Amino acid sequence: MARLDALLSERVAGLHVRRDPAIPLRIVEQAIARHRANAAQGRDACEHWGPASSVSRVIATADDGQRFDLAVKWNHPRGPRRAWVERLRGSRAVRAARGADELARTGIAAPETLAIAEARRPGRVNESFLLTRFLADATPLPAVMPALREDRARRRAAARELGEVVGRLHAAGFDHRDLKHSNLLLRAGGRFALLDLDSMIPPRRPRLRQRARALGQLEAYAADLYPWLPRTDRARFLVGYLAHNAAWIPRRRELVRAAMRWSARRLASWSRRDRSDHYHYPMAPRREPRRGA
């Protein structure tokens, strides 16, 4: 995987593009145009679709016949104030690529960064695109969990593996601030890959508050999406987490209590919202789109 500082820098069609030399500039342009078209169709044409961002799968073929299977994330324009913040802190696409660079040294999987494109104006970044290699063997956790309900062995293994992933992340000094279950991809081999890595930048060494928020967020989504999930699976998650954070074993009850309080507050907040869209995963199981789509 090419690191952020190894990407080629170019300008095309009003965008500042940084790309891996392996992906032609024409493919970057084509993928962005196709994703804009997908986003215009709404959520049923995308992996994710919302007011702040959208993601879709795009397959493109270069002049030499090389095939690129891409996930394109568009961080939508959100007004002049946000555009100024994006220029100051780095766009969400750039921060995600930096997060992938940092994650690589922990051994945790993430999609391979192939290109970044930003629409820049003096003092601001209005919108950005992140192009990564599509993980065709992976499914968002909420989309695969119904099948795991009856597959006890695989479900238990996934709970332990997820605990180890979050445990390794925190042990390495990183705090992923958006551990919603749709950002967790379960791969065919039972390993997880993480999405939305911009929330890891700048790095924040997790203390009790950050750890409780991360575990509480995971618990809130589990209680909301899979109310049938047994307590024993939660225990397996905790065992996996503490395997990489042995210093927290004496404080595990304090950590669990703090996480459950965070979860309860989040669930109470959700109870006042319409969350029907939250259960919608139109592209799972992941089918291959038409090449001209």
N, C-alpha and C positions, 0 to 999 in steps of 0.2 A: 504494500500500500504506500502510495506517495504521501509524504508528510506535507503539511500546509506550506512550509517554506520551500518545498521542491516543486510546487506547481508553476506552470508557465503563466505569465500575465499578459493579457491582450484586451483590446477593446473592440466591440462589435455591436452594431444595432443599438447603440445607446447604453450598453451594459459593459461593466468592467468584469472580465472573465478571468478566473484562474483555473487551470485545468491540468490534469495528469497528461503527460505527453502521449499516453496510450489512447486517449479519446480525442478524435478529431474535433476541431472547433465547429464544423458543420453539424456534427451530431449533437453538440451542446445546444446550438441554436434550435435545431429541429426538436429536441426533447422539450425545451422550454415552451416552444410554440404549441406542441401537442398537449403539454400539461395545461396550459392556459385554456385550450379548447375543452379538455376534460373538466376543469374546474367550472367552466361556464355551464356545463351540463348539470352540475350539482353533485350531491353526495353519492348518488348511485354510480357515478363514473369514476369515483376516487376511492383510494384506500382510507383517506381521512379528508374531511371537508368541514371547515368552520370559518368563523369571521376573521381569525388571526392568521390561519395557515391552511394549506391543503396539500395533499400528497396523492400522486397517482403513479401507476406503473406504465412505463413507456418502453417499447421495443423499437430500436432503430438499427439500420444496417448501413455500414460505411461503403464507400465506393469500391473498396477491395474485398467486400463480402463479409467483413467482420461484423458480428452481431453484438449489440449492446442491449442488455436487459437492465433497465434503470428504474430506480425510484426517484421521482422528482418532487422535492418539497418547495413550495412557494410560500415564503413569508410575506403576507400581503401588506400593502401600504396601510399605515394606521395613523396618519396625520403628521403634521410638522413637528410636534414635540417628540413623538416617538422616533421620527426620522433623525432628529438631532441626537437623541440618546443612542441610537444604533451607530451613528458615526463615531460618537465618543467612546462607546464600549466595544465596538465591533459588531457587525451585523450578526443576526442569529445564525446565518449560514457559516460565517467565519468562526463563531464560537463553537458551533457543532463540530466543525473540522478540527479545531483545537482540542475539543473534548475527546474526539476519536483518537487523536495523537496521544493524549494522556492515558486513555483507557487501554491502549495497545500494550502498555508496559505492565498492566495488571493481569493480562491473560484473559480478560473478559471480551467476548465477541461484540462487534459492532459492524454495521455496513461499511464497506470500503468507500471512502470519499474519492470521487472522480473529477468533480468540478464544482466551482462556486461562481455565481454571477450576481452582481449588485448593480442596481440603478442608483447612481450617485449624483448628487447635486452639491454645490458648494456648502460645506458644513453639515451635510445630512446624507443618509442612506435611506431612500424611500422604500425600497423593497429588495429582497434577495432570494436567490434560488440555491438549493443544495442538491446536487446530483450524486447519488450513491449507487453502488452495484446492488441490484435487487436480490434479496434473499428468498429465492423461490421455495426453499425447503423449510421456511419458517412461517408460523401463524401467530397472530396476536393472541395473547393468553386468554382473554375472554371468549374468543371464538373457538378455542380448542377445549376449554374446560367442560362443556357439556359431554363431550366424548370421554373425558377422563373421570366423569362421575362414576361410571361403572368399571373403569379400569383402575382398580385400587393400587396395584403395584406401580404403575406408571405415574399416577397422581402423587403417590407418596414420594417417589423419586424426584418428581418435579418440585415438590415443596422443599425437600432437602437441598436440591440444586439451587433453587432461588435464594434460599437462606445463605448458601455459600457465596453466591454472586454478590449479594448485598454486603455480606460480611467482608469479602475481599475488597470491595470498593471502599468501604469505610476504613478498613485496616490500612489501605494504601493512602489514606488521607483525603479522599474525595467524597463529596456529598452531592448526589443526584437529587435535585430539588423537585423533580416531576416524575416520581415513580408510580404513575398511574398504570394500570394493568395493560392498557393498549400500547404502552411504550415497552412492553416486555414481549419479545418474540420467542416462542418455544420452537426450537429446531428439531428436525427429524431424529437426530441422535440424542435428544433429551437435554441438550444444552440451551442456555438462554443467550439472546443477543439484546442489547439495550439500544433504544432510540432516544431522540430529543436530547442529545448530549450538550447542547448549548447551555442547559441549566447547570452543568458542572463547571462552567467558566464564569468568573474567576473561581479557582479552587477554594473551598471552605473546609477546613479540617473539622470533621463532625464531633461535636461534644454531645452531652446528654440531650439537649434540646433538639439538635439536628437529627440525632439517631432516633429519638422518639417520634419526630415528625415523619421520617422516612418509613419506619415500621408502622406507625399509625396510619399513614396514607395507604400502605399496602393492605392493612387490616380493614380499613374503611371500604376499599374497593371489593375486598373478598366478602365482607358481610353484605354489601349491596348487591353484588353480582351473583354470588354463590352462597346463599344463606344455608344451604345444606352441607357446607364444608365442615368436616368433623374437627374437633379440638385437637385430635392427635396429629393432623396435618400441620396445624399451627405450631405444635410442639416440635415437629420435625424441622420446620423452617427455623425455629429458634436455635435448635441444636446446630444446624448448618451455619447460622450466623455467628454463634459463639465459638465455633471451631476456629474462626479466624480473628476473634476478639476476646482472647482468654482473660484479659484484664477486666472485662465486664462481667465475668461469671459471678463474682461476689455481689454485683449490683444488678443482677438480671431481673429481680423482682421490681426494683425501682424503675428499670428501663421498661418492663412490660406494663406496669401501671401507668407510666407517663404516655406510652404509645396508645394504650386503650383510652385514656382521657382525650388524647388528640383525635382518635378515631371517632369517639362519641360526639365530639364537637362538629367534626366534618359531616357525620351522618345527620345530625340535627340540622345543619345548614342545608344539606341536600334535600331534606324532607320538605323544604319550602320552595323547591324549584321543580320545573318540568324537566325530567331527565330521560324522556322517551328516546331522544337521539343517542343517548349514551350506550344503548344496547344494540346499535346498528353497525354491522360490519359487512358492508355490501360486497367486498372483494374476497371474503373468506368463506370456504377454502379458496386459496389464491389461484385464480385461473389466468391463463395467458391471454392478454388482450390482442385484438387484431393489430397487425403491424402498422397499418395506416391510420389507426385510431388516434 
